[in-house]
């Protein structure tokens, strides 16, 4: 596991660090109103990757940089909006708002990006409930993530489909 200060980390979407976006993780992609799809702003160098770190905006950055209304009013910058419109803060395992996807949550225990081949990095974020001791024991929302690489040629040929 690389530490936070390791020079081995590669920023895949550095512009999001200074211009974060609030994204509804549960709505279909067609319902999103982002200015440009995320797949158009990332270029991943060929190689073998054994860890992915998804960073979420911290509260201070989000307050200063998120544009327009936020769905997380009063719950920080990262939240879950319940079916009854209650808003709960999203919890993270670490002090910083990030999610690390390690080999046990990757297809084939690593991500292989092949040069000269169409590759799509697919990161799936799934909300779960966890017991939290913050402010007494209660259920709180948390995310788990998994990752895989889809080859454009495989999709076109129907390889790996069920």
N, C-alpha and C positions, 0 to 999 in steps of 0.2 A: 504494500500500500504506500503510494507516494504521499509525502506530507504536503501540507498546503503551500509551502514555500519552494517546493521542488521545481527545478527548471525543466523537468520532463513534461509538465502539463502544457497542452497546446490549446489555445483559445479557438474554438470553432466559430463563434459568433461574437467577436470582441465589441462590436457596436452595441450589443445588448447590455454590456456592462454600464455604459453611460446613458443609454436610452432604453430602459426596461419597458416591457409590455405586459399588460395584464391579460392573461389568456384563460378562457374557460376550458378546463381540461375535460369536462364531461360532455360539452356540446359537440355535435358533428362539426367537422372542419368547415363545411360549407356555411355554417352559421357564424363563423369567426369574422371579425371586422378589422383584422390587422391590416396595416398598409401594404405589406408584401408577405407572401408565405415564407415561413422559416426556411423551407428547402431552397429558396433562391438566394439566401444570404450566407450559406455555409459551404465551405470547400474543405474537405477532409483529405489530408495528404495520405498517399498509399502507405500501408504498414499494418502491423498487428497491435491492437489495442486491448489491454487487459483491465482497464478501468475507465469509467466515464463519470465525470462529476457535473451534475446539473446544479448551477447556483441560482438561487432565488434572490430577488431584490430585498435588501434589508429595509427596515421601516423608514429610516432617515432618507435613504436614496429614493425610495418609492414616493415619499411625500414630496420631495423636491423635483422629481423627474417624470413621474407618471402623469400623463396628460389626460384631462377630462375626469369624469367621475370614476371612482373606484367602487367596486362591489364589496370591498372589505371594510367599509366605514366602521371605525371603532374596534376592529379586530386585527390591526396591523396591516402589513402589505400582502400577506399570503393567508388565504382563508378558504373555508368551505361554506358555501351557501346552501342551507338545508332546504328541503321541500317546502317547509312552512316559512321560508325566507329568513330564518334565524341565521346569523353569521357567527361562525366560530373560527378562531385562529388555527392555522395549520401548524402542527408541531414537527420539530426536526430532532434527530438523534444527537446532533452536535450543537455546539454553541452558535455556529454560523448557519444561516439558512441555506443548506445545501443537501443534496441527495447524491450518495455515491453508489454507482452500479458496479459491483465487483464480479469476478468471473462466475461465481455460483448463480448469478442472475443474468448471465449472457448465454446465448445459444452457442454451443461448442466451446464454452469457457473463455472465448476471446472474440474480438471483432476483427475480421480480416478485410481490409480495404485494398482491392486490387487495382493497380494502375491501368488505365486504358479501358476499363469496364465500367458500365453504369452501376453505381452502388447507391443504395438508399440506406441511411442509418435510421433505424426505427427504434425510438425510445418510447416505451409504454410506461405511463405513470398511473398507478392504481391507488385510489383512496381506500384506506382501511381504518378500522377503529382500534384504539389502544387504550389501556388503562393509564391514566395520568395522575400523579400525586400532586400536581400543581393546584393549589387552592382546594385541597381535599381530593379524595379518590373519585374520578369520574371518567367516562369515556370521552376521548378526544380524537379528532381526525388526524391522520398521518398518511404520508405517501410511501409506497414502495415502487421501485422501478426495475425494469428489465430492458435489455437491448439486444438487437440483432441487426445483421446486414442483409438486405434483400438485393439481389442482383437483378438489374432490369432485364437481362437476357433470360434469366430463370423464370421471371413472371410472364414474359412474352411466350415462352415455350410451355408454360404450365408446370414447370418443375417444382416439386415441393407443395403443390396445392392439394387439398383434400376435398 
